[in-house]
Amino acid sequence: MKKLGLVFFGLLILFFVGRGLVNVPAVQDTLLERGTAALAKNAAQPLEDPEGLRVYVCGSASPLGMGQAQACIAVVTPEHFYLIDSGVGSTDNINLLRLPTARLDGLLLTHFHSDHIAEIYEVNLGSWVNGRPAPLKVWGPRGVDEVVSAVNAGYRQDRIYRVGHHGEDLLPPALGVLAHETIEPGVVLEDGELKISAYVGEHPPIEPAVGYRFDYRGRSVVISGDSNVNENTLKIAEGADLLLHDALSLPTLTALSRALEAVGQTRQSKIVTDVMDYHASTGSLVALGEQSNVAMVAYYHLVPVPPNAITKTIFMRGAPDNFVLTEDLMWFELPIGNDEIVVHRP
């Protein structure tokens, strides 16, 4: 007991000595040099190039929920890098995941709700600064021209300032201006061994809202955006390895709506109730899994984001073993030549 007391006393002395030392400028400078060296070394180590298809969750939240970024999924192969949607907070996660933004090929939008388009310019700016060699193209359904034109106009002064500050050699002005392309259902583009197809979702009154399927060397992933399950969902998911689908927990939202109504928060209660009819319930997704041969279903764009273990359990109620609940920074690895899906959690 006496020895333990001496050890504790010694640690206490070290603690207070250490607190005093960090106020010494020379010690601060040494710590700063070591910290920035470590930061630079980490930044200089690019993400290991995948051998197959990788899917990263850069944003798993809906507007109903805090603590996670809003909708954004990244699809990466050795030759390709595409983003699907760009919600609030997702750019930070792209950076945390060390995704190769210098070779970002494009951004595909599912629709134009704010939680899917809020960081378009942040994605554009980050990849421009990192050396993207061509203008960033944004694909989307009817209306994408209006959205992209507004972003370009709104950030025109920002581009002028940055080019003026850093110079045209580092930031060629033309590469800071977004391009756009309006898509129709069907094959959106074929880029080497990657094929991207669009399908029409069901997210009334938003029309059209689309989702995307990526096929690469025998592996495939479908990203829904916001949609109820419909016949198009069943068709596009057929034979897919991985389906990332927006998911809504009816028990949680029903309880939340009633609780808000009971304390007089009628406006908030109505908003929660309104949300229920244009997102896929977890029950409908379980039924989809039973009707199709999709290998894995991953819930994302969570409505609402489950804040604790109990609500997570409720979210996964009735889901089979091949269903997963996503969170930010989670990623899926689909190797070429087999049917394996490796789930990596943060």
N, C-alpha and C positions, 0 to 999 in steps of 0.2 A: 504493500500500500504506500509505504514511504517512497519507494522508487517511482511509482506512478505519479505521485505528487511532484517529485523533482522533474520528471519528464514534462508534466503539464506546465510547471513553472518555467522550464527552459523554453518550451514552445511559445509561451506567453511573451517572454523576453524577445525572442526572435520576431514575433509578430509586431511588437511595438518598434523594434529596431528597423524592421522592414518598412513600416509605415513612415518612419522618419527618413529613411534613405530615398524613398520615391519622391521626396520633396527637394532632393539635391539635383540641380540642373544636369550635372555630369551623368548621374545615374539615369535620369529621364532620357538624355540623348542616347545613351547606350541601349536602353530598352526600345527607344524609337527606331534606331538603326536595325536592331534585330527583328523587330516586328515588321517593318517595311520590307526587309530582305525576305522574310518568310512569306509575306503577302505577294511579293513580286515573283518568287519562285513558284508559288502555287498557281498564279495567273499564267506563268509561262508554260505550264504543263497542260496541254490541250486535252480535251476529252478523248479517251481512247476510241479510235475509229471502230465502229461496229463491224462485225462480219456478216450480220444479217439485218433484220428489221428491228428497230428499237422505237418504243413509244414512251414518251415522258409526260407526266402530269405536271404541267406548269401552273395550272389553276383548276381546283376541284370544286369551287364554291359557286353558289347562286347568290343573288342579292339577299336572300334570307339566310344570313349566317355571317359570322365574323371569325377571324383567325386564320382563314385560308384565302388564297387569291381566287379571283373569278376566272371564268372559263378560258382555258388555253391548253391545247394538246400539241406536242411536238412529235413529228415522225421523222426519224433519221435513219439513213442507210449509209454505206460507204461513199455513195455518190450524191446523195440528196439530203435536203433538210427543208421541211415545210412545217409551218405553224397553222393550226386550225383555231381561229379566234384569238382575241387579245384583250382579256378582261383586266380589271384593276388588280395590281399587285403581281401580275404574271411575269412582267419583265424582270423583276428582282429574282424570281425563281429560275428564269432562263439563265441568268448570270450565275446563280448559286449552283446550277447543274453544269455550268461551264459548257453550254451548248455552243456549237461552232457558228456563231452569228456572222462571221466574215464570209461564210459560204451559204448564207440563208437564201434559198431559192424563191420563196414566196410565202404569202399569207393567204389562207383560204377562209373566208367568212361564211358562217352558216346563216346568219341574219343580222339585223342591225339594232338589236337591243343594246343598251349602253354597256351591259356587263360582258359583251362580246366584242366591243370595238373601242373601248376606252383608251387602250394603250397602243393603238396603231402607230402613232407617231413615235412613241418611245422605242418600239421595235425597229422602226425605220431609222431613227437616230442612232441607236446602239449599233446596228449592223453597218451603217454608213461610216461611223467613227472607226469601227473595227476593220474596215477595208473591203466591204462588199463591192465586187467589181462591176455591178450593173444596177440600174434602178430597181427598187423593190416593187414587185408586181403583187397586186391584191386582186384575188378572184372572189366573186360573190354573185348572188342572184340579182335580179332586176333591182336597181337602186344603188348598186355599188359605185357607179360613177359619181352620184351625188355625194356619197359619204367620202370618197377619196378626194374629190375636188374640194370639199369643205376642209378636210385635214390639210391638204396642200396650201389652201388659202390662209387658214388660221395660223399656220406655222411658217408662213413665208418670211416674216421678219426674223424669226429664230434662225432660219437657214442663212439669211443674209449676215446676221451677227456672227455666226459660227465660222462661216467661210472667211469673213473679214478678219476674224481673230486668228484662225489657224492657217489660213491660206488655201488657195485652190489646189495646190499640189497634194495636200493632205486630205482635203475635203472637196473633191470636184463637185461643183454646184449641181450639175445635172443628176448626180447620183443621190441627191437628197430629195428629189421630187418623186413621189409615188406614181406608179403606173397602175392601171386597173383593167380588168376584163370581165364582162358580164357573161355568166355561164348559163347553160341550159342543162336539164337532166341528161345523163349519159356520160360518156367519157369526156372529162374536162381536159386532160392532157396525158400524153405518153412521153416520158422522159427516160430514155434508155430502157432499162428493165423494170421501171416503175410505171404503173398505170393508176391514175386517179379518176374515179367516177363519182358523179353527184346524183343524189336521189332527193325527191321531194318529201319533206316531213309534214307533220300536222301540228301547227302551233298557232291556232287562230287567235286574234285576227291578223297575225303576221302572214303575209303571202307574197312571194314564196319564202319558206324557210327550207333550207337544205341540209343534208348530211353528206358525208364523203366516205368512200371506200378506197383504200390503198392496197394494191396488189404488187408484190415484189418477190420474184424468184420463188414462187410457190407458197409464200406466206401472205397473210392478209389481215387488215384491221379496218373496222368501221367505226367512225366517230359521228355521233348523231347530231350534235348541237342540241337545240331544244325541240322536242317533238313527243307527241303521244306515239305509242306503237300503232302502226297501221300496216296495210298490205305491202307498201313499199319497204318498210323496215324488214319484214319477213323475207322479201326477195333479196334485198341487198346484203342481209346478214347470212344468207344461206351459204354454208361451207366456210364461213370466215373463221379464222383462228381466234380473233379477239374483237369483241364489241364493247366500245365505251359509249354508254348511253346515259343521258340525263335521267335522274331518278328522284322520285318524290315519295316521301313517307306519309301516307294518308293518316295513319294513327297519330303521328306527331303533329301534323298540321291541323287535324280536327281538334285535338286537345288544345292546341295553341289558339285557334280561332275562338273556341268557347271561353277560354280563360281571358282573352282580351275583351270579349263582349261582356263578360261578367263584371269587369272593372271599368266599364264605360268607354273602352277604347274601340269605339264602333268603326271608325275609319280603318284602323289597323286590322281589325277583325275581318272587315270586308276584303281588304287587299289579300290577306292570307287565304280567305275562302276563294277569291277569284283565281288565285294561282293554281288551284287544284285541277282545273279542267284542261290545262294546256301543257302539262308535263307528264311523262310516263310514270305511273305509279310502280312501286316495286312489285306489286302483285302482277301487273301486266307484263313486266319484264321476266318474271319467273315463268309466266305462261308462254312468253315468246321462246324462252330457253327450252321449254318442253316441246314446242312445235317445230323447232329448227335444230340444226346440227352445229350451231356455233359452239366452238370449244370452250370459250371463257367469256363471261359477261362481267364488266367492271362498271360499277355505278360511279358517275361523276356528275358535275353540276348539281350538287346535292341540295335538295329542297326539303327541309332546311339542313344546313350543316349540323351534324350531330355533335353536341358539345361535350359528351361524356360517354362512358361505357354503356350505360343503360340505353341511351338513345341510339347508340351504334348497334346494339343488340336488336332493338326494335326495327331499325332500318333493315337489318339483314334477316328479319323474321321470315321463315318459309323459304329462304334462298338455299339452293343446293350447294355442294362443295365447290363447283366450278364458278361461283359468283364471288366477287371481291368488292370491298368498299375502298375507294381510292382516297388518297390524301396528297397534298402538295409534295413534290419532289419524289414521288413514287415512280418507278418505271418498269417497263415490261421488255423482256428480251426474247425475240423470236428467231432462233438460229435457222440457218438454211440447211435443208437436207433431212429435217425431222420435224415432228409435231410438237416439240417441247415449247412451253411458255414459262419462262423464268420470271418470277415476280420479285422485284427488288424494292424493299421498303426503306424510307429514310432513317 
